[in-house]
Amino acid sequence: MNESTLNSPSLCPACGARNDCSLADPRIADQACWCYSVSIDPAVLEALPPELRDRACLCPRCAQVEAQLQAAARPIP
């Protein structure tokens, strides 16, 4: 992980991919981030090295919440 990834609020601190954090994008910073609508297992966060915690949102893959986001996006029959 390089220093620019660690300092970018729009990149996942675990893998360096875009994290799609709305708070990191000034154009949509008034919208709630996707992470507000999911439950991230505390063990996922605890597994991060301390220097990577509380720097930026994880991406949905690293947060292990892709299934939750897909289920929320499905229309209710």
N, CA, C and O of each residue as an XYZ file, in Angstrom:
308
protein
N       0.853     -1.170      0.000
C       0.000      0.000      0.000
C       0.899      1.234      0.000
O       1.777      1.364      0.853
N       0.685      2.129     -0.945
C       1.538      3.305     -0.990
C       0.941      4.454     -0.180
O      -0.223      4.399      0.216
N       1.724      5.474      0.059
C       1.324      6.592      0.919
C       0.139      7.358      0.353
O      -0.708      7.814      1.121
N       0.048      7.517     -0.981
C      -1.082      8.251     -1.552
C      -2.391      7.499     -1.340
O      -3.436      8.125     -1.158
N      -2.352      6.178     -1.359
C      -3.552      5.393     -1.080
C      -3.968      5.584      0.368
O      -5.156      5.720      0.662
N      -3.015      5.595      1.260
C      -3.332      5.761      2.680
C      -3.925      7.117      2.985
O      -4.664      7.257      3.959
N      -3.623      8.121      2.179
C      -4.096      9.471      2.441
C      -5.286      9.885      1.593
O      -5.711     11.038      1.670
N      -5.829      9.003      0.802
C      -6.953      9.346     -0.061
C      -8.261      8.844      0.537
O      -8.426      7.636      0.709
N      -9.197      9.738      0.857
C     -10.471      9.308      1.424
C     -11.356      8.574      0.426
O     -12.349      7.963      0.822
N     -11.018      8.621     -0.864
C     -11.845      7.948     -1.866
C     -11.341      6.549     -2.215
O     -11.925      5.869     -3.059
N     -10.251      6.116     -1.561
C      -9.703      4.787     -1.830
C      -9.765      3.913     -0.592
O      -9.560      4.381      0.528
N     -10.050      2.644     -0.807
C     -10.103      1.672      0.279
C      -8.718      1.539      0.904
O      -7.747      1.287      0.192
N      -8.611      1.704      2.215
C      -7.297      1.582      2.838
C      -6.760      0.148      2.844
O      -5.568     -0.060      3.067
N      -7.622     -0.838      2.602
C      -7.173     -2.233      2.614
C      -6.618     -2.678      1.267
O      -5.593     -3.357      1.211
N      -7.306     -2.291      0.160
C      -6.874     -2.795     -1.148
C      -6.489     -1.708     -2.140
O      -5.868     -2.000     -3.162
N      -6.845     -0.465     -1.859
C      -6.504      0.639     -2.754
C      -7.508      0.902     -3.856
O      -7.318      1.823     -4.651
N      -8.590      0.104     -3.926
C      -9.632      0.321     -4.937
C     -10.521      1.494     -4.517
O     -10.509      1.915     -3.361
N     -11.290      2.010     -5.476
C     -12.260      3.065     -5.136
C     -13.231      2.514     -4.100
O     -13.694      1.379     -4.218
N     -13.539      3.311     -3.091
C     -14.438      2.836     -2.049
C     -15.871      3.345     -2.226
O     -16.757      2.963     -1.461
N     -16.105      4.193     -3.212
C     -17.432      4.747     -3.498
C     -18.034      5.487     -2.310
O     -19.254      5.502     -2.142
N     -17.201      6.092     -1.497
C     -17.673      6.849     -0.338
C     -18.246      8.181     -0.800
O     -17.536      8.983     -1.407
N     -19.514      8.423     -0.521
C     -20.118      9.687     -0.934
C     -19.520     10.863     -0.163
O     -19.466     11.977     -0.682
N     -19.077     10.629      1.055
C     -18.514     11.712      1.854
C     -17.169     12.179      1.312
O     -16.749     13.302      1.592
N     -16.494     11.340      0.548
C     -15.203     11.692     -0.037
C     -15.355     12.428     -1.364
O     -14.372     12.931     -1.907
N     -16.569     12.495     -1.889
C     -16.831     13.160     -3.169
C     -17.582     14.459     -2.901
O     -18.756     14.413     -2.534
N     -16.949     15.607     -3.069
C     -17.609     16.876     -2.752
C     -18.928     17.095     -3.488
O     -19.792     17.823     -2.998
N     -19.097     16.473     -4.661
C     -20.337     16.648     -5.427
C     -21.537     15.996     -4.747
O     -22.672     16.434     -4.934
N     -21.289     14.950     -3.960
C     -22.402     14.232     -3.311
C     -22.174     14.063     -1.807
O     -22.771     13.189     -1.178
N     -21.320     14.893     -1.245
C     -20.957     14.767      0.170
C     -22.142     14.986      1.102
O     -22.060     14.646      2.282
N     -23.239     15.545      0.602
C     -24.414     15.743      1.443
C     -25.280     14.484      1.526
O     -26.278     14.469      2.247
N     -24.909     13.430      0.796
C     -25.638     12.161      0.818
C     -24.959     11.184      1.771
O     -23.741     11.219      1.951
N     -25.747     10.326      2.369
C     -25.179      9.309      3.264
C     -24.351      8.309      2.460
O     -24.707      7.945      1.339
N     -23.267      7.883      3.039
C     -22.414      6.883      2.406
C     -23.128      5.529      2.399
O     -23.978      5.259      3.247
N     -22.772      4.691      1.437
C     -23.348      3.343      1.348
C     -23.127      2.566      2.636
O     -23.940      1.713      2.994
N     -22.035      2.853      3.334
C     -21.708      2.071      4.529
C     -22.691      2.313      5.674
O     -22.741      1.536      6.627
N     -23.476      3.397      5.579
C     -24.474      3.675      6.621
C     -25.642      2.686      6.557
O     -26.388      2.541      7.525
N     -25.798      2.006      5.412
C     -26.956      1.127      5.230
C     -26.631     -0.355      5.370
O     -27.475     -1.203      5.078
N     -25.426     -0.675      5.809
C     -25.029     -2.076      5.955
C     -24.462     -2.321      7.345
O     -24.153     -1.387      8.084
N     -24.335     -3.575      7.675
C     -23.700     -3.968      8.936
C     -22.349     -4.591      8.617
O     -22.269     -5.662      8.016
N     -21.293     -3.903      9.027
C     -19.942     -4.410      8.811
C     -19.523     -5.164     10.068
O     -19.565     -4.625     11.174
N     -19.129     -6.391      9.886
C     -18.698     -7.222     11.002
C     -17.502     -6.555     11.688
O     -16.510     -6.253     11.026
N     -17.578     -6.324     12.986
C     -16.450     -5.707     13.690
C     -15.139     -6.471     13.499
O     -14.063     -5.876     13.549
N     -15.224     -7.768     13.284
C     -14.008     -8.565     13.069
C     -13.280     -8.140     11.799
O     -12.054     -8.221     11.727
N     -14.037     -7.685     10.790
C     -13.422     -7.208      9.546
C     -12.568     -5.978      9.843
O     -11.438     -5.865      9.366
N     -13.114     -5.069     10.628
C     -12.377     -3.851     10.973
C     -11.193     -4.158     11.884
O     -10.119     -3.576     11.733
N     -11.391     -5.056     12.813
C     -10.311     -5.421     13.734
C      -9.172     -6.147     13.028
O      -8.038     -6.141     13.506
N      -9.472     -6.774     11.886
C      -8.440     -7.486     11.135
C      -7.505     -6.534     10.391
O      -6.414     -6.926      9.978
N      -7.934     -5.290     10.224
C      -7.066     -4.303      9.568
C      -5.912     -3.941     10.489
O      -6.092     -3.858     11.704
N      -4.745     -3.728      9.933
C      -3.640     -3.230     10.764
C      -4.043     -1.875     11.359
O      -4.735     -1.101     10.697
N      -3.636     -1.581     12.563
C      -4.038     -0.326     13.216
C      -3.789      0.926     12.376
O      -4.574      1.872     12.432
N      -2.712      0.940     11.604
C      -2.409      2.132     10.817
C      -3.371      2.354      9.651
O      -3.368      3.427      9.049
N      -4.201      1.346      9.320
C      -5.177      1.480      8.236
C      -6.584      1.772      8.750
O      -7.469      2.084      7.953
N      -6.807      1.681     10.024
C      -8.144      1.894     10.592
C      -8.486      3.379     10.660
O      -7.617      4.230     10.848
N      -9.769      3.661     10.505
C     -10.305      5.020     10.658
C      -9.663      6.041      9.724
O      -9.548      7.214     10.079
N      -9.248      5.615      8.545
C      -8.650      6.534      7.573
C      -9.634      6.864      6.456
O      -9.706      8.007      6.004
N     -10.387      5.870      6.015
C     -11.327      6.016      4.913
C     -12.239      4.796      4.927
O     -11.961      3.803      5.599
N     -13.328      4.888      4.175
C     -14.222      3.738      4.051
C     -13.500      2.591      3.354
O     -12.696      2.804      2.447
N     -13.795      1.397      3.784
C     -13.393      0.224      3.021
C     -14.258      0.176      1.771
O     -15.320      0.797      1.736
N     -13.832     -0.541      0.758
C     -14.701     -0.794     -0.386
C     -15.690     -1.891      0.031
O     -15.422     -2.624      0.983
N     -16.818     -2.014     -0.660
C     -17.784     -3.053     -0.289
C     -17.193     -4.462     -0.251
O     -17.588     -5.278      0.582
N     -16.238     -4.753     -1.157
C     -15.638     -6.094     -1.169
C     -14.837     -6.337      0.106
O     -14.995     -7.376      0.748
N     -13.983     -5.392      0.476
C     -13.168     -5.566      1.678
C     -14.018     -5.514      2.949
O     -13.691     -6.154      3.948
N     -15.100     -4.754      2.904
C     -16.007     -4.692      4.051
C     -16.878     -5.943      4.138
O     -17.576     -6.158      5.129
N     -16.830     -6.770      3.086
C     -17.586     -8.022      3.001
C     -19.092     -7.785      3.120
O     -19.790     -8.488      3.850
N     -19.581     -6.772      2.379
C     -21.009     -6.437      2.433
C     -21.655     -6.398      1.049
O     -22.759     -5.873      0.902
N     -20.994     -6.937      0.049
C     -21.553     -6.900     -1.302
C     -22.936     -7.542     -1.367
O     -23.825     -7.027     -2.045
N     -23.125     -8.655     -0.675
C     -24.433     -9.330     -0.693
C     -25.509     -8.448     -0.063
O     -26.641     -8.413     -0.546
N     -25.169     -7.742      1.003
C     -26.130     -6.836      1.636
C     -26.543     -5.708      0.682
O     -27.720     -5.356      0.602
N     -25.583     -5.154     -0.028
C     -25.879     -4.070     -0.961
C     -26.722     -4.566     -2.130
O     -27.634     -3.873     -2.580
N     -26.416     -5.762     -2.618
C     -27.205     -6.326     -3.721
C     -28.629     -6.604     -3.280
O     -29.570     -6.351     -4.032
N     -28.801     -7.122     -2.070
C     -30.145     -7.405     -1.569
C     -30.940     -6.114     -1.395
O     -32.141     -6.088     -1.666
N     -30.300     -5.065     -0.956
C     -30.977     -3.787     -0.758
C     -31.374     -3.149     -2.086
O     -32.333     -2.381     -2.143
N     -30.644     -3.462     -3.149
C     -30.916     -2.879     -4.457
C     -32.020     -3.614     -5.215
O     -32.558     -3.089     -6.190
N     -32.356     -4.812     -4.777
C     -33.410     -5.572     -5.468
C     -34.773     -4.947     -5.193
O     -35.068     -4.545     -4.067
N     -35.596     -4.871     -6.232
C     -36.954     -4.345     -6.009
C     -37.788     -5.309     -5.173
O     -37.656     -6.527     -5.292
N     -38.620     -4.762     -4.352
C     -39.512     -5.577     -3.520
C     -40.693     -5.985     -4.378
O     -41.369     -5.131     -4.952
N     -40.956     -7.318     -4.473
C     -42.051     -7.794     -5.337
C     -43.412     -7.415     -4.799
O     -44.429     -7.741     -5.410
